[in-house]
Amino acid sequence: MRKDMRRLAAVLIGVAAILPAGAAMAEDNGNNMRNTWEIQYDSMHPCIFNDRHISNDTVHVYQKMGQRGTISWYRGLTVTDNHGTLTDDDKVKRNSDAWGAGPSVMGRYEHELTGKLYGGLDATGTLMFYNKAFPAGGRGYGFMWRTGPRLTWKSGEKDSFSVGYTIMHCSNGMKRRNPGYNGNGLTVVWSHQF
């Protein structure tokens, strides 16, 4: 357990080191779009499958990479803490606790509703690497897909705050040994342009 906590601490320290360095690089190249960073927090709870009771607390850090038409594109890093149980076909309840991290991409459609209030839709894909086979009976890697609507309040030129409803699917994409699961919950976001 201590080794797992050290790994998680190392990932979080790495993220903390990357944020200012990335902001400085974006400032040097004069590209305002790449100066925009955001932090998202999800609290996901089980849904759809009755035999998969896995909850996630997840932090995503994204950097805006560009815009094509009405879609903004982001790259980032996701760190997640998963806890719960899975009941497999043999009716045995198995512990499914693990943490993981991995690279992520996000596409966002956003539309002004009124003044500083915007409505939007996010879709993300993340390749996750876990500290052990996860969920129980799975593998040490998987994919996390998320989508959902959000409301954004742009409080000024540089800051915005969002809240949204997100649905999620996690699986490793393999036909065998693929105990996927779903979740839904609340996402809160802070975005800042450096």
Secondary structure, 3 states (H helix, E strand, C coil): CHHHHHHHHHHHHHHHHHHHHHHHHHHHCCCHHHHEEEEEEEEEEECCCCCEEEEEEEEEEEEEEEEECCEEEEEEEEEEEEEEEEECCCCCEEECCEEEEEEEEEEEEEEEEECCEEEEEEEEEEEEEEEEEECCCCEEEEEEEEEEEEEEEECCCCEEEEEEEEEEEEECCCCCCCCCEEEEEEEEEEEEEC
